[in-house]
Every structure is written in structure tokens, then in C-alpha cells.
Amino acid sequence: MSADWTTLAVAVLGVAGTLSSPLLGQRIAARAKEQEFDLQRRQRQEEREVGRRQAEFEERRSIYARLNTAVRRYQQALGAYARAVADDAVADEARVELADARQSFRDLYSDAQMILPGKVLNAAISVSASLGEGYGMIKRLETGKPRIRADVNQAETMEMAREYTYATVYSQILELRQLMREDLGVSD
């Protein structure tokens, strides 16, 4: 009788294996598809992240280039205006160029403040303050109302304004440019 039970058990297992084979095959295929979908999802997510980082880098590079141009243009317009004031030859064209350069810088600086990283932002703040100081000094000299400088205990002079514009502001611009280049991964 034990042979009958063995035969019956083998038959039942054979039928069960035959019937469960498609179910197991389907489950294995479904699991493989799920893993493939997960892999594709991760790849798309990584591609989006790379694209986002690249877009941020390009935006930073673009604003750095425009900020550098605007800063230099403003500084050069200040220098030209200082020469014109010193020569008592300020023309409307010089006023317009200075006003345009100043406004371009201020607009770009406002935009840049939202995306500049800390070190670069601090340098940009210093440059902006120095440009403003140089602008104020030259305008006060133009109107004949120089301020007494506490650091040297004397009234502002055109020579001080020109020195400030060409040396102090320019060195801060160089520092700002170097920090922007380092942030972009461009080092000397």
C-alpha cells in the first residue's frame, strides 16, 4: 500500500508543479520588470539631478561673467567721470554713461545676490560698497562739497577719489573675480 501512496504523492506533486509553473514564471517576470522599472526611474532621477546641477552651474557662470563685466564697466565709467570732473569738462555723455553703468551694475547685483554663494556674495558686497563710496566721493567733489575723511583727517580731493577708484576698487574687483573663478573650478 505504501507504493500506492507514493505514486499518488508523486502524481499530486507533478500536477501541482505543472499548475504552479506558469504562476511562478509570471511572478519572476513581474519581479524582473519591477527591478527594471526601478533602475530606469533611478537613472531618470540621476539624469534630472545632473541636468539641474548643470543648469545651476551655467546660471552661476553666466551671472559671474555679466557681474564681472558690469563691475568693470562701472569702475571704468567712474574713472572717466573723475577725469572729466578734474578737467572741469563733464559732458552730458559722461553723465549718461556713468548713470547707465551704475544702473546696470545695480540691477545685476540685485539679481546676483539671490544666487551667489557666501564668499562670493561678501566680496560682491564689498565691491558694491566701494563703488558707491567712489561714486559719492566724485559726486561730492563735482558739486564742491567734499567730506572730511576721518582716516586722513582732511577733506576729500580728486586725487583721493581717483586713487580710491583705481586702486582700492580695482583690487576688490580682482578679489571678486578670483573668488568667482574658484567657485567655477577655474584656478590659476
LUMMAR-717380 format. One record per residue (C-alpha): residue number from 1; residue in one letter; x, y, z; chain. Coordinates in Angstrom, 3 decimals. Layout:
BEGIN
    n  res         x         y         z  chain
  NUM    A         X         Y         Z      A
...
***
This chain:
BEGIN
    n  res         x         y         z  chain
    1    M     0.000     0.000     0.000      A
    2    S     2.857     2.310     0.558      A
    3    A     3.701     2.175    -3.156      A
    4    D     0.206     3.406    -3.928      A
    5    W     0.648     6.357    -1.622      A
    6    T     3.997     7.146    -3.110      A
    7    T     2.566     7.041    -6.615      A
    8    L    -0.296     9.234    -5.547      A
    9    A     2.051    11.739    -3.842      A
   10    V     4.282    11.895    -6.939      A
   11    A     1.216    12.418    -9.152      A
   12    V    -0.129    15.191    -6.903      A
   13    L     3.267    16.909    -6.821      A
   14    G     3.578    16.614   -10.591      A
   15    V     0.148    18.165   -11.158      A
   16    A     0.866    20.899    -8.570      A
   17    G     4.215    21.681   -10.231      A
   18    T     2.618    21.821   -13.654      A
   19    L    -0.156    24.106   -12.438      A
   20    S     2.125    26.400   -10.382      A
   21    S     4.846    26.704   -13.025      A
   22    P     3.103    29.477   -15.004      A
   23    L     2.307    31.330   -11.766      A
   24    L     5.924    31.177   -10.615      A
   25    G     7.113    32.200   -14.071      A
   26    Q     4.761    35.175   -14.055      A
   27    R     5.895    36.216   -10.584      A
   28    I     9.557    36.006   -11.591      A
   29    A     8.887    38.008   -14.767      A
   30    A     6.907    40.626   -12.815      A
   31    R     9.706    40.967   -10.305      A
   32    A    12.307    41.354   -13.071      A
   33    K    10.139    44.036   -14.721      A
   34    E     9.751    45.857   -11.412      A
   35    Q    13.515    45.858   -10.932      A
   36    E    13.960    47.173   -14.474      A
   37    F    11.431    49.965   -13.855      A
   38    D    13.194    50.892   -10.597      A
   39    L    16.521    51.034   -12.413      A
   40    Q    15.055    53.245   -15.145      A
   41    R    13.446    55.517   -12.532      A
   42    R    16.760    55.902   -10.689      A
   43    Q    18.547    56.629   -13.968      A
   44    R    15.979    59.306   -14.907      A
   45    Q    16.261    60.806   -11.436      A
   46    E    20.068    60.891   -11.697      A
   47    E    19.843    62.450   -15.163      A
   48    R    17.473    65.136   -13.841      A
   49    E    19.845    65.826   -10.950      A
   50    V    22.819    66.120   -13.298      A
   51    G    20.770    68.405   -15.554      A
   52    R    19.722    70.542   -12.587      A
   53    R    23.313    70.873   -11.352      A
   54    Q    24.485    71.724   -14.878      A
   55    A    21.763    74.378   -15.231      A
   56    E    22.713    75.887   -11.859      A
   57    F    26.377    75.927   -12.879      A
   58    E    25.546    77.604   -16.197      A
   59    E    23.368    80.171   -14.437      A
   60    R    26.172    80.933   -11.960      A
   61    R    28.762    81.135   -14.751      A
   62    S    26.524    83.461   -16.735      A
   63    I    25.810    85.787   -13.815      A
   64    Y    29.504    85.806   -12.859      A
   65    A    30.502    86.857   -16.373      A
   66    R    27.825    89.559   -16.507      A
   67    L    28.633    90.762   -12.982      A
   68    N    32.338    90.996   -13.809      A
   69    T    31.515    92.994   -16.941      A
   70    A    29.122    95.318   -15.097      A
   71    V    31.567    95.907   -12.245      A
   72    R    34.403    96.719   -14.630      A
   73    R    32.185    98.988   -16.731      A
   74    Y    31.039   100.894   -13.636      A
   75    Q    34.587   101.235   -12.332      A
   76    Q    35.837   102.479   -15.711      A
   77    A    32.920   104.920   -16.018      A
   78    L    33.755   106.243   -12.544      A
   79    G    37.388   106.710   -13.566      A
   80    A    36.428   108.510   -16.771      A
   81    Y    33.969   110.691   -14.885      A
   82    A    36.595   111.541   -12.270      A
   83    R    38.974   112.638   -15.051      A
   84    A    36.217   114.771   -16.584      A
   85    V    35.427   116.383   -13.209      A
   86    A    39.138   117.019   -12.588      A
   87    D    39.452   118.632   -16.026      A
   88    D    36.202   120.559   -15.463      A
   89    A    34.929   119.035   -18.687      A
   90    V    31.923   116.945   -17.656      A
   91    A    29.713   116.408   -20.691      A
   92    D    26.188   115.002   -20.758      A
   93    E    27.587   111.898   -22.463      A
   94    A    29.823   111.198   -19.444      A
   95    R    26.879   111.651   -17.060      A
   96    V    24.725   109.303   -19.113      A
   97    E    27.476   106.666   -19.355      A
   98    L    28.075   106.783   -15.611      A
   99    A    24.346   106.595   -14.842      A
  100    D    23.887   103.674   -17.278      A
  101    A    26.892   101.777   -15.921      A
  102    R    25.749   102.363   -12.353      A
  103    Q    22.171   101.237   -13.064      A
  104    S    23.335    98.149   -14.987      A
  105    F    25.533    97.154   -12.086      A
  106    R    22.798    97.743    -9.508      A
  107    D    20.264    95.684   -11.479      A
  108    L    22.672    92.800   -11.966      A
  109    Y    23.903    92.998    -8.380      A
  110    S    20.306    92.684    -7.157      A
  111    D    19.833    89.525    -9.223      A
  112    A    23.206    88.116    -8.231      A
  113    Q    22.501    88.472    -4.513      A
  114    M    19.914    85.711    -4.821      A
  115    I    22.305    83.065    -6.144      A
  116    L    25.846    83.987    -5.116      A
  117    P    27.438    81.678    -2.541      A
  118    G    28.604    83.241     0.737      A
  119    K    32.248    84.080    -0.005      A
  120    V    31.461    85.491    -3.432      A
  121    L    28.491    87.437    -2.067      A
  122    N    30.649    89.003     0.656      A
  123    A    33.199    90.102    -1.948      A
  124    A    30.407    91.478    -4.165      A
  125    I    29.022    93.419    -1.203      A
  126    S    32.454    94.953    -0.610      A
  127    V    32.815    95.884    -4.272      A
  128    S    29.339    97.412    -4.330      A
  129    A    30.041    99.448    -1.193      A
  130    S    33.371   100.651    -2.590      A
  131    L    31.843   101.606    -5.922      A
  132    G    29.162   103.512    -4.026      A
  133    E    31.805   105.240    -1.907      A
  134    G    33.798   106.179    -5.017      A
  135    Y    30.663   107.438    -6.754      A
  136    G    29.692   109.532    -3.741      A
  137    M    33.180   110.972    -3.395      A
  138    I    33.344   112.018    -7.050      A
  139    K    29.824   113.499    -6.994      A
  140    R    30.602   115.469    -3.822      A
  141    L    33.765   116.811    -5.422      A
  142    E    31.836   117.730    -8.558      A
  143    T    29.371   119.796    -6.513      A
  144    G    32.164   121.351    -4.444      A
  145    K    31.050   119.714    -1.176      A
  146    P    33.827   117.281    -0.234      A
  147    R    33.524   115.367     3.001      A
  148    I    36.195   115.395     5.702      A
  149    R    37.798   111.954     5.699      A
  150    A    38.334   110.721     9.250      A
  151    D    41.029   108.242     8.202      A
  152    V    43.331   111.007     6.927      A
  153    N    41.733   113.962     8.762      A
  154    Q    41.375   116.088     5.651      A
  155    A    38.818   116.940     3.008      A
  156    E    38.360   114.619     0.044      A
  157    T    40.370   115.527    -3.026      A
  158    M    40.149   114.483    -6.635      A
  159    E    43.438   112.656    -6.199      A
  160    M    41.923   110.637    -3.329      A
  161    A    38.865   109.848    -5.431      A
  162    R    40.930   108.721    -8.392      A
  163    E    43.255   106.663    -6.187      A
  164    Y    40.268   105.080    -4.472      A
  165    T    38.573   104.282    -7.778      A
  166    Y    41.666   102.912    -9.487      A
  167    A    43.446   101.168    -6.611      A
  168    T    41.007   100.217    -3.857      A
  169    V    38.010    99.389    -6.022      A
  170    Y    40.125    97.667    -8.654      A
  171    S    41.841    95.404    -6.104      A
  172    Q    38.432    94.413    -4.726      A
  173    I    37.239    93.656    -8.251      A
  174    L    40.255    91.392    -8.760      A
  175    E    39.472    89.592    -5.500      A
  176    L    35.820    89.162    -6.516      A
  177    R    36.822    87.813    -9.916      A
  178    Q    39.243    85.333    -8.320      A
  179    L    36.546    84.052    -5.942      A
  180    M    34.108    83.644    -8.824      A
  181    R    36.701    81.702   -10.824      A
  182    E    37.453    79.452    -7.846      A
  183    D    33.743    78.808    -7.354      A
  184    L    33.502    77.742   -11.003      A
  185    G    36.518    75.461   -10.611      A
  186    V    38.806    77.642   -12.720      A
  187    S    42.063    78.173   -10.854      A
  188    D    45.368    79.633   -11.901      A
***
